[in-house]
Amino acid sequence: MIKAVMLDWAGTMVDYGCFAPLNVFVDVFARRGIEVTVEEARGPMGMLKRDHIQAMCRMERIAALWESKFGRIPSEEDIDALYADFEPMLFSTLRNFATPVPGAVELAARLREQGIAIGSTTGYTRAMMDIVCRGAMEQGYAPDTLVTPNEVAAGRPYPWMVYRNAELLGVYPMHRIVKAGDTVSDMLEGVNAGCWTVGVVLGSSELGMSEAEVAACEPEELNRRKAAVAERLTGAGAHYIADSIGELDQIIALINERLTKGERP
């Protein structure tokens, strides 16, 4: 049976819609006269934040804008400078984005009742997560373990954070673990680790909608957007798609049935 889950944080268990870093990514480029879109800022979501900025700088349109303004494409020094601006701006707002998404606290309780350990991975550094963890714990959510990208050789899409969590929890083999998250990089992390991998739609960065926006959206339009998210996450390797994180234990029950038949991810 499944012994552990590896849960993402922002956009999966806290910060519905993953809004904490979004405006900061836009603002750090705007400070240099480079106007990036929300879609471009969300594209690499889930990666270590310096890697995220690097990925944005490598986008064809952004690189062309940078070259037009500065006479060259962004260098590693430029990326470091952007990140130096990004970090304090994010720190100043993180405490406001630690609220668990609907169903997250209840899911964690049900998982523990089943004896399933809760590990976690993230695109934030440990210092950033100290703020998020404190806020989430005050509101009822705390996983058993947390590993951040700066504590392993590399963050997503590499599997090292999942492996380190598994080590800390004493859980193996990897097919007894479920990885759940809301971004393409989450899916790649889970697949690369050899885990059953579940993509979450509502509250995700991929959907990019607040709770109020979801509630106000016409059902047909919302279903269209959700289907597009599900397609992207499935394309990145998700074995299952959950409409919301609260459905994860129902999916685990399905996976357990497949494990009894000898199936593997």
Order of alpha helices (4+ residues) and beta strands (2+ residues): beta-alpha-alpha-alpha-alpha-alpha-alpha-beta-alpha-alpha-beta-alpha-beta-alpha-alpha-beta-alpha
